[in-house]
Amino acid sequence: MRKLLLILSLLISVCTYSQSVRKYSNEFMNIGVDAAALGMSNAVTAQTADVNSGYWNPAGLLQVKDKQVALMHASYFANIAQYDYIAYATPIDSRSAFGISLIRFGVDDILNTTQLIDSEGNIDYNRISLFSAADYGVTLSYARSLPLDGLNYGVNAKVIRRVIGDFASSWGFGFDIGIQYETKNNWKVGLMLRDITTTYNVWNIDEEEYATVRDAVPGENQELPETTEITLPKAQLGFAKKFMIRRDYSVLAAANLNMRFARTNDIVSTDVVSVDPAIGLEFGYIDLVFLRAGVGNFQDVQQLDGSDKLTFQPNIGVGFKYRGIAVDYALTDIGDQSAALYSNIFSLKVDLGTFIR
């Protein structure tokens, strides 16, 4: 029943949008991938350099030296929602690379009780059915180096598919552009522009199924909604540098400025742009064992008394890499310092070239 109430609320909220631009849209594509990145509070725009770069900054795919695959699974909302990710990347030649990834965020086995009571007022449990509400994102990535030494760029083409049982479904399309530059003294700078053309989702709503939901929720008598959802562009600007200590030890320091072009609850908020900073650290030993920490998601959250409270999200993580296999773990929002719930996240990355020779 908890799942049904959650999805009915989601459905009603989806069905009340208009064709105007929304502050938050396709948010499942903003959760993040790779436990290593999440452990650093997503402050990886400048230095991402593996198969997961297709998500964080496609320019980083130029650092992939052989075929790589990545997997991740996470559970949210007390295991109600499942988040799954798989990605593949390979170099094309010495100056270009290709990647593809799939994200699924879904709630499965939801009880549909809209037909529980028949036309005569009798309760019939055989009339209960199951459905899923799932969002899918497929990203095709291409990266290429530019004539200027140390400067690379990448482009993402995204296809979005969102399904709410038989009630409604949508298709969406969008593009991202990313740039990375490494200076001669090893400073790294990255810029990721998401949904640069705005991402359009076009919804198809089953009028009969929608009517069953509307009638099952008391007080919901709205007309069928508009069918176009527009996602605003976003930008992430990142800086990073890796310091070596006595050859065996390393410290990677990174920072991000995550920007939305609308007024939000971010710590810096204006009518033109809102900025949420993030800072991450990674301590490494002989490129084998890693300890990570980060803080981000700084938000001004309004309290019941009308006052604002600054919240933030601290994350930690560990990683292990050996002979082409990297296993990472992240614990997000330790201490419940933000409005987000904590999550345990595991991810796996494999260099296929190590095993296929």
C-alpha positions in Angstrom: 0.0 0.0 0.0 2.9 2.3 0.7 4.2 1.8 -2.8 0.8 2.5 -4.3 0.5 5.8 -2.4 4.0 6.8 -3.5 3.3 6.1 -7.2 -0.1 7.6 -7.2 1.4 10.8 -5.8 4.1 10.6 -8.5 1.5 10.1 -11.2 -0.6 13.0 -10.1 2.5 15.2 -9.9 3.6 14.2 -13.4 0.1 14.8 -14.7 -0.1 18.3 -13.3 2.9 19.8 -15.1 2.5 22.2 -18.0 4.6 23.0 -21.0 6.5 25.6 -19.1 10.1 24.9 -18.1 10.5 23.0 -14.8 13.2 23.4 -12.2 13.4 19.7 -11.6 12.9 17.2 -14.4 14.4 13.8 -15.2 16.0 14.0 -11.8 16.9 10.3 -11.9 19.6 11.2 -14.4 21.2 13.5 -11.7 21.6 10.9 -8.9 25.1 9.9 -9.9 27.0 6.7 -10.8 30.1 4.9 -9.5 30.6 4.5 -5.8 34.1 6.1 -6.1 32.6 9.3 -7.4 29.7 9.3 -4.8 32.2 8.8 -2.0 33.8 12.1 -3.1 30.4 13.8 -3.2 30.4 13.8 -7.0 33.3 16.3 -7.2 34.8 14.4 -10.2 34.1 16.6 -13.3 37.7 17.6 -13.8 39.5 14.3 -13.2 37.0 11.5 -14.2 39.0 9.2 -16.5 37.4 5.9 -17.0 34.2 4.2 -18.3 32.1 6.2 -15.9 33.2 9.4 -17.7 30.3 8.9 -20.1 28.1 10.1 -17.2 30.3 12.6 -15.4 32.2 14.2 -18.3 32.5 12.4 -21.6 35.8 14.1 -22.3 37.3 11.8 -19.7 36.8 8.8 -22.0 40.0 9.8 -23.8 41.9 8.3 -20.8 40.4 4.8 -21.3 43.3 2.7 -22.7 41.3 -0.5 -23.3 37.8 -1.8 -23.1 36.1 -1.2 -19.8 32.8 -2.1 -18.2 31.1 -0.8 -15.1 28.2 -2.0 -12.9 26.4 -0.4 -10.0 23.4 -1.1 -7.9 21.8 1.0 -5.1 18.5 0.9 -3.2 16.6 4.0 -2.1 13.6 4.9 0.1 13.9 1.8 2.4 14.5 -0.5 -0.6 11.3 0.6 -2.3 13.2 2.0 -5.4 16.0 0.3 -7.2 18.8 2.1 -9.1 20.9 0.1 -11.6 23.6 1.2 -14.0 25.8 -0.5 -16.6 28.3 1.1 -18.9 30.9 0.2 -21.5 33.7 2.2 -23.1 36.5 1.6 -25.6 39.1 3.7 -27.4 38.5 4.1 -31.1 42.0 5.3 -32.0 44.7 7.4 -30.3 42.6 10.5 -30.5 39.0 9.4 -29.9 36.8 7.1 -27.7 33.3 5.8 -27.5 31.0 4.8 -24.6 27.5 3.7 -23.9 25.6 3.4 -20.6 22.1 2.5 -19.3 20.5 3.7 -16.1 17.3 2.3 -14.7 15.5 3.8 -11.7 12.3 2.0 -10.8 9.7 0.8 -8.3 8.5 -2.7 -9.1 5.6 -4.9 -8.0 3.3 -2.0 -7.0 -0.2 -3.0 -6.0 -2.8 -1.5 -8.3 -5.9 -1.3 -6.1 -7.9 1.1 -8.4 -10.2 -1.9 -9.3 -10.4 -3.3 -5.8 -14.0 -2.4 -5.4 -16.4 -3.5 -8.1 -19.4 -1.6 -9.5 -21.6 -3.1 -6.8 -19.4 -1.9 -3.9 -17.9 -5.4 -3.2 -14.2 -5.8 -2.4 -12.6 -8.4 -4.6 -8.9 -9.0 -4.0 -8.6 -10.9 -7.3 -9.0 -7.5 -9.0 -5.6 -6.3 -7.6 -2.8 -6.3 -10.2 0.9 -5.3 -10.2 2.7 -2.7 -12.2 6.1 -0.9 -12.3 7.1 2.7 -12.5 10.5 2.9 -14.1 12.8 5.5 -15.7 15.4 4.6 -18.3 18.3 6.6 -19.6 20.5 5.4 -22.5 23.6 7.6 -23.2 25.8 7.4 -26.2 29.2 9.1 -25.7 31.9 10.3 -28.0 35.2 11.9 -27.0 38.0 13.4 -29.0 41.3 15.2 -28.3 41.8 18.7 -29.6 45.0 20.1 -31.2 45.9 22.0 -28.1 47.9 19.7 -25.8 45.9 18.6 -22.8 42.5 19.7 -24.1 39.8 17.1 -24.8 36.0 17.3 -25.4 33.2 14.9 -25.3 29.5 14.8 -26.4 26.6 12.8 -25.0 23.4 11.9 -26.9 20.7 10.8 -24.4 17.4 8.9 -24.9 15.0 9.0 -22.0 12.2 6.5 -21.5 9.8 6.8 -18.5 6.9 4.4 -17.9 4.2 4.4 -15.2 2.5 1.1 -15.6 -0.2 1.4 -18.3 -1.1 4.9 -17.1 1.5 7.0 -18.8 4.8 6.8 -20.7 7.2 9.2 -22.3 10.2 9.5 -24.6 12.8 12.2 -24.3 15.9 13.3 -26.1 18.8 15.5 -25.1 22.6 16.3 -25.4 25.5 17.1 -23.1 28.9 18.5 -23.8 32.0 18.1 -21.6 35.5 19.6 -21.7 38.7 18.7 -19.8 42.0 20.5 -19.7 45.2 19.5 -17.9 47.9 22.1 -17.3 51.6 21.5 -17.4 51.8 21.5 -13.6 49.1 18.8 -13.5 46.1 20.9 -12.5 42.9 19.6 -14.1 39.9 21.7 -15.1 36.6 20.3 -16.3 33.3 21.7 -17.5 30.2 19.6 -18.0 27.1 21.2 -19.7 24.0 19.0 -19.3 20.9 19.2 -21.4 22.4 22.0 -23.4 19.6 22.1 -25.9 17.1 21.4 -23.0 15.8 17.9 -22.9 12.3 17.3 -24.1 10.0 14.6 -22.8 6.8 13.9 -24.6 4.2 12.0 -22.6 1.5 9.7 -23.8 -1.3 9.3 -21.2 -3.8 6.5 -21.4 -7.1 8.4 -20.8 -9.0 5.4 -19.5 -6.2 4.2 -17.1 -5.7 7.8 -16.0 -9.4 8.1 -15.2 -9.2 5.1 -12.9 -6.4 6.8 -10.9 -8.1 10.1 -10.8 -11.4 8.5 -9.6 -9.5 6.4 -7.0 -7.9 9.5 -5.4 -10.5 11.6 -3.6 -10.7 15.2 -4.7 -8.7 14.7 -7.9 -10.9 16.0 -10.8 -8.3 17.7 -13.0 -8.4 17.5 -16.7 -5.8 15.6 -18.8 -2.5 17.5 -18.5 -0.2 18.9 -21.1 2.1 16.4 -22.6 5.5 18.1 -22.9 8.1 18.3 -20.1 11.3 20.4 -20.6 14.5 19.9 -18.7 16.6 23.0 -18.0 20.3 23.1 -18.8 22.8 22.6 -15.9 26.5 23.1 -15.6 29.3 21.6 -13.4 32.7 23.3 -13.2 35.4 21.2 -11.6 39.0 21.6 -10.5 41.4 18.8 -9.3 45.0 18.0 -8.6 46.8 14.9 -7.4 49.7 15.1 -5.0 52.3 12.3 -4.6 53.7 11.7 -1.1 56.9 9.6 -0.8 56.0 7.7 -4.0 53.6 5.2 -2.4 51.0 7.6 -1.2 48.8 10.0 -3.1 46.2 12.6 -2.3 43.6 13.7 -4.9 41.8 17.0 -4.0 38.8 18.1 -6.1 36.1 20.6 -6.0 32.9 21.2 -8.1 30.5 24.1 -8.6 27.2 22.6 -9.6 24.9 25.2 -11.2 21.3 25.3 -12.2 19.9 28.2 -14.2 16.9 28.8 -11.9 16.3 29.8 -8.3 16.4 26.7 -6.0 17.3 25.9 -2.4 21.0 25.8 -3.2 23.3 27.7 -0.8 23.9 30.3 -3.5 20.6 31.1 -5.2 19.6 33.9 -7.6 17.0 34.3 -10.3 19.7 33.7 -12.9 21.7 30.8 -11.4 21.9 28.7 -8.3 25.2 27.2 -7.1 25.8 24.1 -5.0 29.6 23.5 -4.2 31.1 20.1 -3.5 34.5 19.1 -2.2 36.1 15.6 -2.4 39.3 14.0 -1.3 40.9 10.6 -2.2 43.8 9.1 -0.3 45.6 6.3 -2.2 48.2 3.7 -1.4 50.3 2.3 -4.3 47.3 2.7 -6.6 45.8 -0.3 -4.8 43.7 0.9 -1.8 41.7 4.1 -1.6 39.9 6.0 1.1 37.5 8.8 0.0 35.5 11.5 1.7 33.4 14.4 0.4 30.8 16.9 1.3 28.2 18.6 -1.0 24.5 19.1 -1.5 24.4 22.3 0.5 20.8 23.3 0.8 18.7 25.9 2.7 15.8 23.8 3.9 12.7 25.6 5.3 11.7 24.4 8.8 8.2 24.1 10.2 8.6 27.4 12.0 9.4 29.2 8.7 13.1 29.5 9.4 15.8 28.2 7.1 18.4 25.6 8.1 21.5 24.9 6.2 21.9 21.2 5.4 24.7 19.3 3.7 25.6 15.8 2.7 28.8 14.2 3.9 29.9 11.0 2.2 32.7 8.5 2.7 34.0 5.6 0.7 36.7 3.0 0.2 38.0 1.3 -2.9 40.3 -1.6 -4.0 41.9 -2.1 -7.4 43.9 -5.1 -8.5 44.8 -6.5 -11.9 42.1 -4.7 -13.8 39.3 -5.1 -11.3 38.1 -2.2 -9.1 35.6 -2.6 -6.4 34.3 0.5 -4.6 31.9 1.2 -1.8 30.3 4.5 -0.7 28.1 5.5 2.3 26.2 8.6 1.4 24.8 11.2 3.8 26.5 9.9 7.0 24.8 11.2 10.1 21.7 12.2 8.1 22.9 15.8 7.8 20.8 16.5 4.6 17.3 16.0 3.5 18.4 13.0 1.4 18.4 9.5 3.0 21.7 7.6 3.5 22.5 4.8 1.1 25.0 2.0 0.9 26.4 1.8 -2.7 28.6 -0.7 -4.4 30.1 -0.6 -7.8 32.4 -2.7 -10.0 34.7 -1.7 -12.8 36.6 -4.2 -15.0 39.3 -3.6 -17.6 38.4 -6.2 -20.1 41.7 -5.9 -21.9 43.4 -7.5 -18.9 41.6 -10.7 -19.5 41.2 -10.7 -23.3 44.6 -11.0 -24.8 
